[in-house]
Amino acid sequence: MSAAEGINLTPRAVEMGKQKVADAGEPVEGLRLGIKGGGCSGYYYVYDFAKKIRPKKDLVFDFDGLKVVVDNRSLEFLKGAVLDWEQSLMSYGFKWKNPNATGDCGCGQSFEVD
């Protein structure tokens, strides 16, 4: 699957994802990324550890040794999106650049689609 059909991660997001997985404190398959309904704008981004990979429900991407697991439903909202790691004086964390989002809230954690 190409990046345009799936998702992409910046080198900094890959580096921080690997660090998060290494610091998990338990065996995990990789980093699970997804979306859920809710938040101020209708949907919000989810970041978790993938404790298992569900056949027929999950897609697995490999980014320079970092396994990223995304469920089929979430991928529909994340196709073509880029995950980055941003750090400023006031905050830090993963941040999506999502071409499917038609709007978002001020916190940057939730978004809406048409």
N, C-alpha and C positions, 0 to 999 in steps of 0.2 A: 504494500500500500504506500503510495507516495505521500509526501508531506501535505500536498494540496487536498488529498482525499482524507487525510487523518489530521494529526496535530504535529506541532513542531516545538522544540524546546531550544532556548538559547544556551550557549555554553555555560553561562553562569547558573541558569536553572538546573542544568544537568549536574554541575558541580555541587550545588546545594542539595539537590535531590539525593545524590549519592551519600552526602554527609548525613542527611536525615535518616536514610535507610540504615547506614552504619551505626547510627546512634539509637536505633529503634529499641534495643534492649531485649528483643525477641526475634526469632527467625521470621522473616517476611519474604514474600516473593518479589516485592518491589514497591513502587509508589502508585497508589490508586488515585486517579483524577476523575472527576465527574461533575454533574450538576444535579440539583434537586429543586423541586418546586418550593417557592417561598421567598423570603427576603423582601426588601422594600420595592423591588422592581419585577417580581414574578418568579425569578430563578436565582439561585446562588451557587457559587462554585464550591466544590467539596475536595478536600485534600486528606488522604488517609494512607495507611499502609495496607497493601494487598496481602492479606494473610493466606489467601488461596485464589486460584484462577478458576473461574466458572466456565466450563466448556459451553459453547454456543451462546454465551451471554457477554463474555469479555473478549476484547482484542488486546494483544500485547505488542507494545512497541519497544524497540531497543535503541537507546540513545547512548552510544559510547559506553555500553556496559550497564547502564541504568535501565531496569525493566520498568516500563510505565504501563499500567493496566487501566483500560477505559471500557466501561460497559457500552453496549451497542446504542442504547437510548441516549446516553450522554454524548456520544460521538456525533449524533445528528446536530447537536447544538454547538459542538466544538470543531467541526470540520474546517480546516484552514486556519485555526487559531494558533497563536504562538504564546507559550508560557515563558515568562521571564522572571528573574529574581531582582527585586528593587530594594534598595537600601537608602534611607535618608536619615536626617537627624532625628526625626520623630517616629519613624516606623520602618519596618522591613518585612519582606515576605514575597511569596509568589504573586505574580500579577499577570492576568490574561490580556492579550490583545486579540479580541474576538471579532472577526468580520461579520458574524451572524447577529451580534447584539445591535439592536436599533436604539438602545438607550441604556443608561445605567444610573445607579444612585451615587451619591457623593462619596460613600465609603469605598466604592470600587469592588465590592464583593458580590453585588447582585446586579442582574441585568434583565432586559426585556427583549423579546423578539416579536416580529410581526406575525 
